[in-house]
Each structure stands twice: as structure tokens, then as C-alpha cells.
Amino acid sequence: MKKIKMCAFLIFIISMFPIWNIYGQTENSIDQETNYISFHNIDKAWAYSKGRDVKVAVLDWMFNIKSDTSQKYINPTSLVPGQEIGIFDAWHGEWMTEIIHTIAPEAKIIPIRARPARDGKEESFIDRPYEKYILQGIIFSADRGAVAVTNSMGPLKQSAELDKAIYYAAERGTVFIDVHPEYLTYENDSYVLCDSLTLNKRIIHSGIIPVPEHPARRHVVRDIYTWPYQINPKYKDGWGYSNGPPIIAGVIALMKSVNKDLTIDEIKNILIKAARKHNEYKVLDAEAAVKEVLKK
């Protein structure tokens, strides 16, 4: 009987091994115990900085600039002609800014509407002509002194105009964090991404690590990976690639608050150097990054 119980126990352990092996912990422990603050050592970085005297810009839509939490905002702006910012119910943009505000509570956020409604309906995801507004927004953010500007709305095509906007921003100390690598073309219902030689090196390309409920693939052209899950969102959704840019931007706000003279290249190099390995993923480590800044 004891042998039977022992065999059953061993079978159970073996059956659980793939989950432990791939994710480093069980699915339940991931869902219940881990969030992006602890996973990225952001709470430990708060001993050195909380983002004082820096600004971060968010290119998105559906912000809540009329709420009590709108005190985190500065210079709310719409780049879409005839469409104000904050005229619809809060959703995606507010979700992005709340992540940044949580990481860097003493920073100010510039919310920028960079996506038009279609037929007056924010819910539509068809024909999203946001790309030209993203390029305008990068320049707009740099002119207003943002240390970082994020895009979590979708891929951008590689172009001379994009490179020009990135160069303009970098010269003014503003780093652009994109949700996906640039693409060359759209074929067979999928994007053909740029390779590591054709990507703009001054952009920070974010990624997410997989969790049991949401598998994701590692891609060689993504610079740094973030925890995508269990963020206790106040708005719809709460999981996904969208979370990467605001998490990174929040940490950059902590870094720039410590040393305002950091260049774009220094910021990107520090984030990559300070990253820790998690199952072959280069994972953002806020405490290590801030400590690297303090050495300069």
C-alpha cells in the first residue's frame, strides 16, 4: 500500500514538472502571488526614486481626465482634429497611464489622444489610422520634455518619417517605447517584422513573458521583457502586450529622476545590462537599473 501511495505521489510530481520547468512556479502561485511590481523589483527601486520632477507621455485613447485621479496628468492633448481627449468612457489609455502612475507616483503624465474614433464609436477597431498621430505625438512629447513616450496601440511600419521622429526625440532626451517591432509589410493576414539590422536601435521594443493562461513567444528583436499579468486593472482587460511599454516607461521615470543627464543610449543599455534572466527571457529589473544609474 505504501508503495502504491509513493508511486501515485511521484506520478503527481512528474505531471507537474512541465509547469514548474517552463514558468518556475505553479499556475496558481503565478496568479495569486505575482504581479509586475514585485516581479520587476519596482517596490525595491522605490527606496531610491519615485519619479519626482519627470514627465512621461502616453500615446493612446480613452483617458479619464475628469476624474479625481486626473491630478496625475499634465497638458492633456488630442492630436485628432475635431475629437477631444476624454470625451468617451475611460479604458485603454487610462489603463496604460495607471500602470505608469503606480510605478512612478511622483511623475507627471502627458495623456495624448493619438487614435480617432470611427463613426463616433470608440469601440470600433476597424480601419485604425493612428500611425500618423503616433509620429506627431513622438515629436509633441519631446517638445514638452517627456523622458519617455509610449505606444501600446499596435505595430508601426518602418519609414523615414518614423526614423526622423525618433531622431528628433532622442536629441531632446525622449525615448520611444513601442509595443511591437517595426514591420516592413503586411502579407497573408500577418506582419512581416524588421530584422535586428533594420530596426531603429533607439526605440525600445518591449515584450512579455508567457504565463500559463496566456502563452507568448520570445522574439530576438524585442529588447526587454515584462510581466503581463495580474496587474489588478481598474478598467477592462488587464493582460497583454499593451502592458510592456508603460511598465518600462515607469521604470525609466525612476531612472531619469535619479539622473536627468542620462542619454537615450545609456537608458537602453542600462535596462538591458540590468535585466535578469527568467527562462531565457531578458526581464526588466527596476532596482538593478536604478542602482546602475546611481553608479554614474
FENRACOR-V582355 format. One record per helix or strand of 3 or more residues. SS is the DSSP state (H for helix, E for strand). FROM is the first residue (numbers start at 1). LEN is the number of residues. If there is no record, write none. Layout:
SS_FROM_LEN, SS_FROM_LEN
This chain:
H_2_22, H_27_7, H_36_4, H_42_4, E_55_6, H_68_5, H_92_12, E_108_6, H_131_13, E_148_4, H_160_12, E_175_4, E_183_5, E_190_4, E_204_5, E_224_3, H_243_16, H_264_11, E_276_3, E_281_3, H_286_9
